[in-house]
Amino acid sequence: MRDEDKKALSKVRLEHAEECLSAAKNLAETGNYKSAANRSYYAVFHAMRAVLALDEIDMKRHSGVMAEFRRLYIKTGVFDADLSKVISTLFDMRTDSDYDDFFLISKEEVEMQIANAERFLLKIQAYLGQR
């Protein structure tokens, strides 16, 4: 893949991540906390895919995306290790909110998830801006 194609794909994925974060904020404001948790996770998921696109890496499963991002960018020190916990926490909340019929999430928990997703995106944006 040509460099300009990789950059274009990365840009599209980052824009998708930003859209998901915006949706999470809007959903939280209207009290749709489970959906906000879902969108917070997807903001991070698409941000990871934006970075991986530059190395022509894409996985079919969420677990593959998370594993490759951790292996290539967190374990090597490109991104801080605390982002690994952000990924796990957001993924777990998304899974629970999507599949556990009795799962409850508070406004405070959603606000924390959104803040973590926003912090994650800021780090990804800064990295992509330099690369």
C-alpha positions as semicolon CSV with decimal commas, in nm:
position;residue;x (nm);y (nm);z (nm)
1;M;0,000;0,000;0,000
2;R;0,129;0,345;-0,084
3;D;0,209;0,584;0,200
4;E;-0,064;0,827;0,094
5;D;-0,318;0,542;0,097
6;K;-0,212;0,436;0,445
7;K;-0,239;0,795;0,566
8;A;-0,582;0,835;0,407
9;L;-0,706;0,515;0,573
10;S;-0,563;0,626;0,906
11;K;-0,733;0,964;0,872
12;V;-1,072;0,806;0,798
13;R;-1,040;0,579;1,100
14;L;-0,938;0,866;1,325
15;E;-1,236;1,069;1,207
16;H;-1,457;0,771;1,289
17;A;-1,302;0,760;1,637
18;E;-1,370;1,130;1,686
19;E;-1,730;1,083;1,573
20;C;-1,777;0,801;1,823
21;L;-1,640;1,016;2,106
22;S;-1,876;1,298;2,012
23;A;-2,167;1,053;2,008
24;A;-2,065;0,920;2,350
25;K;-2,076;1,270;2,494
26;N;-2,416;1,340;2,338
27;L;-2,559;1,009;2,459
28;A;-2,432;1,068;2,812
29;E;-2,595;1,412;2,818
30;T;-2,932;1,254;2,739
31;G;-2,895;0,979;2,999
32;N;-2,823;0,696;2,753
33;Y;-2,534;0,563;2,958
34;K;-2,507;0,214;2,812
35;S;-2,493;0,351;2,460
36;A;-2,242;0,614;2,573
37;A;-2,019;0,339;2,712
38;N;-2,043;0,158;2,380
39;R;-1,943;0,465;2,180
40;S;-1,657;0,545;2,421
41;Y;-1,507;0,205;2,356
42;Y;-1,551;0,236;1,981
43;A;-1,372;0,572;1,986
44;V;-1,068;0,395;2,128
45;F;-1,109;0,094;1,898
46;H;-1,110;0,307;1,585
47;A;-0,821;0,517;1,716
48;M;-0,614;0,199;1,758
49;R;-0,705;0,096;1,404
50;A;-0,599;0,441;1,279
51;V;-0,250;0,383;1,416
52;L;-0,233;0,024;1,294
53;A;-0,332;0,136;0,943
54;L;0,002;0,312;0,907
55;D;0,173;-0,025;0,945
56;E;-0,079;-0,198;0,717
57;I;-0,217;-0,404;1,005
58;D;-0,582;-0,487;1,047
59;M;-0,745;-0,767;1,238
60;K;-1,093;-0,914;1,208
61;R;-1,149;-0,942;1,583
62;H;-1,142;-0,677;1,853
63;S;-0,908;-0,893;2,058
64;G;-0,663;-0,900;1,766
65;V;-0,667;-0,522;1,728
66;M;-0,609;-0,476;2,101
67;A;-0,331;-0,736;2,112
68;E;-0,145;-0,591;1,814
69;F;-0,177;-0,235;1,941
70;R;-0,042;-0,338;2,279
71;R;0,240;-0,543;2,127
72;L;0,355;-0,280;1,878
73;Y;0,290;0,045;2,060
74;I;0,246;-0,004;2,433
75;K;0,504;-0,274;2,506
76;T;0,759;-0,085;2,296
77;G;0,699;0,240;2,487
78;V;0,546;0,440;2,203
79;F;0,242;0,492;2,428
80;D;0,224;0,483;2,807
81;A;0,143;0,150;2,967
82;D;-0,159;0,298;3,147
83;L;-0,340;0,309;2,812
84;S;-0,355;-0,071;2,820
85;K;-0,582;-0,051;3,124
86;V;-0,796;0,213;2,950
87;I;-0,845;-0,024;2,658
88;S;-0,941;-0,315;2,886
89;T;-1,177;-0,113;3,102
90;L;-1,357;0,041;2,805
91;F;-1,384;-0,297;2,633
92;D;-1,526;-0,462;2,947
93;M;-1,779;-0,181;2,998
94;R;-1,884;-0,202;2,633
95;T;-1,926;-0,578;2,652
96;D;-2,128;-0,555;2,973
97;S;-2,345;-0,271;2,847
98;D;-2,415;-0,450;2,518
99;Y;-2,470;-0,806;2,638
100;D;-2,560;-0,808;3,008
101;D;-2,934;-0,745;3,035
102;F;-2,905;-0,639;3,399
103;F;-2,592;-0,426;3,370
104;L;-2,622;-0,081;3,522
105;I;-2,377;0,199;3,466
106;S;-2,384;0,526;3,653
107;K;-2,344;0,875;3,517
108;E;-2,011;0,902;3,700
109;E;-1,881;0,577;3,546
110;V;-1,979;0,692;3,197
111;E;-1,815;1,029;3,251
112;M;-1,494;0,849;3,352
113;Q;-1,513;0,625;3,044
114;I;-1,560;0,927;2,819
115;A;-1,272;1,111;2,985
116;N;-1,046;0,807;2,936
117;A;-1,150;0,774;2,572
118;E;-1,086;1,143;2,517
119;R;-0,740;1,119;2,677
120;F;-0,664;0,816;2,460
121;L;-0,770;1,001;2,145
122;L;-0,559;1,303;2,232
123;K;-0,252;1,082;2,258
124;I;-0,333;0,911;1,930
125;Q;-0,394;1,244;1,755
126;A;-0,059;1,376;1,878
127;Y;0,118;1,060;1,761
128;L;-0,045;1,064;1,419
129;G;0,035;1,432;1,382
130;Q;0,404;1,357;1,430
131;R;0,414;1,049;1,212
